[in-house]
Amino acid sequence: MTRTTVESATKTVVIGFDEPFCVIGERINPTGRKKLAAELEAGDFSTVEKDALEQVACGATVLDVNSGAVFTNKMAEDPRYADNNFVEPPLMKALIECVQRVVDVPLCIDSSVPGALEAGLNATTGRPLLNSVTGEEERLELVLPLVKKYNVPVVAISNDDSGISPDPDVRFAVAKKIVERAADFGIPAHDIVVDPLVMPIGAMASAGQQVFALVRRLREDLGVNTTCGASNVSFGMPNRHGINAAFLPMAIGAGMTSAIMNPVRSVEMEAVRAANLLMNHDPNGGEWIRLAKVLEAMKEGASFAEASKAATGAAGGRRGGRRARG
């Protein structure tokens, strides 16, 4: 069975076909969050700390750390701040150091800037997941050497120099190309986590069916683990959380092994935990029973994060159904 191992200083998370679904918290991302970007520009990391703690309390077992901030005020003063290659490497280092001070879960280093990826790799303790490489030739030549040098797993996004294809056969071919190119660098398939690219259901009625079939094919033909930006499927639709909560168990049933998502959304986390139970990835229903206690505490006025943290402590440190070692 394919297993992708990511580590912090104290914890190991295994992404795999026979493992509980890996929830990668998405909140530490200034893209589209003007308030967070402004805080980071001012050197204020209080929201980052809050988001890190809350996501782990709610069940995230890996945290995505994205450095894609736009520093508007500094850009007006110094034109270098218009260049992500200048902004992101030091910001990524600062973000990683901040997150590691407050939580002990493994990290996913997320940037389109190779310098920021390497800055994150140098700042991270353990074995992080690198996000990401695509099938674009320039990107392959820049990122795969980093993956090999630091011996880390990488997210492989199924688009190439021609863009994102609506044809799932083309996206599979791009994923296969990345796996084969990685092998040329001595990177094993178990260290490739493929993102097959979830299309919005509002723009493409067959988007869900496409990704379920593609996940099965990636698992059976390439033997790789998979991930996605789970909320992409509901983009542009009303009641997005309801759609996401239906999509996640269906994707898990098709073989998807992780997702970058918002663990603070209790309806979506409940769906993931129910899927783990039904897939026999929750031994003796321990995590589902813990969730029942959380929901009961919420009825009495506790927030999901508060109730989840209390229930996790009572259960002896289990988080999100994932085994914590170390």
Secondary structure, 3 states (H helix, E strand, C coil): CCEEEEECCCCEEEEECCCCCEEEEEEECCCCCHHHHHHHHCCCCHHHHHHHHHHHHCCCCEEEEECCCCCHHHHHHCHHHHCHHHHHHHHHHHHHHHHHHHCCCCEEEECCCHHHHHHHHHHCCCECEEEEEECCHHHHHHHHHHHHHHCCCEEEECCECCECCCCHHHHHHHHHHHHHHHHHCCCCHHHEEEECCCCCCCCCCCHHHHHHHHHHHHHHHHCCEECCEHHHHHCCCCCHHHHHHHHHHHHHHHCCCEEEECCCCHHHHHHHHHHHHHCCCCHHHHHHHHHHHHHHHHHCCCCHHHHHHHHHHHCCCCECCECCCC
